[in-house]
Amino acid sequence: MRDFKVIITDDSDRDNLIAEIWYDNKVIAEINSEKSKLEIEFINVNGLLLDLDGFLEAINIAKSKL
C-alpha cells in the first residue's frame, strides 16, 4: 500500500467526516457516510490503473476509520 494514503477529514459541505484515498499524491476517491451506508466517489481517475490489493487495503482502512 506504499502508493496509497488514507486521510480522514472534515468537509464543510458534509455532515459527517470523509475518508480521502490518495494515490501518487492525488486524491482519487472519497468515502462518505452521508446516507445510511458508506458510499465511494471516484475523482479524476480516467485511465488510472491501480494495484487492486493496495486499493482494497486503502478502502478497508478508510472504512474502519469512519
C-alpha positions in Angstrom: 0.0 0.0 0.0 3.0 2.3 -0.3 1.5 4.4 -3.1 -1.8 4.9 -1.2 -2.7 7.2 1.7 -5.9 7.5 3.6 -6.8 10.8 5.2 -9.8 11.4 7.4 -11.0 14.9 7.0 -14.0 17.2 7.7 -15.7 18.8 4.7 -17.9 21.8 5.5 -20.3 20.6 2.8 -21.0 17.3 4.6 -22.4 16.5 7.9 -20.0 13.6 8.6 -16.3 13.0 8.3 -15.0 11.7 4.9 -12.1 9.5 4.0 -9.9 10.6 1.2 -7.9 8.0 -0.7 -4.8 9.4 -2.2 -2.7 7.7 -4.9 0.6 9.1 -6.2 -0.1 12.4 -4.4 -3.6 12.9 -5.9 -7.0 12.3 -4.4 -8.6 9.6 -6.4 -11.7 8.8 -4.2 -13.7 9.9 -1.2 -15.7 7.7 1.1 -18.6 9.2 3.0 -21.4 8.1 5.2 -23.9 10.8 4.4 -26.6 8.3 3.8 -27.3 5.2 5.9 -24.5 3.3 4.2 -20.9 4.1 3.1 -20.5 5.5 -0.5 -17.4 5.9 -2.6 -17.0 8.7 -5.1 -14.1 8.5 -7.6 -12.3 11.7 -8.6 -10.4 12.2 -11.8 -9.4 8.6 -12.4 -9.8 8.4 -16.2 -7.5 5.6 -17.4 -5.8 5.2 -14.0 -4.5 1.7 -13.3 -4.2 0.6 -9.7 -2.9 -2.3 -7.8 -6.1 -4.0 -6.7 -4.8 -5.4 -3.4 -3.4 -2.0 -2.4 -6.6 -0.2 -3.3 -8.7 -2.7 -1.4 -6.4 -2.3 1.6 -6.9 1.5 1.4 -10.6 1.1 1.2 -10.7 -1.2 4.2 -8.5 1.2 6.3 -10.9 4.1 5.4 -13.9 2.1 6.2 -12.6 1.1 9.6 -11.8 4.8 10.4 -15.2 6.0 9.5 
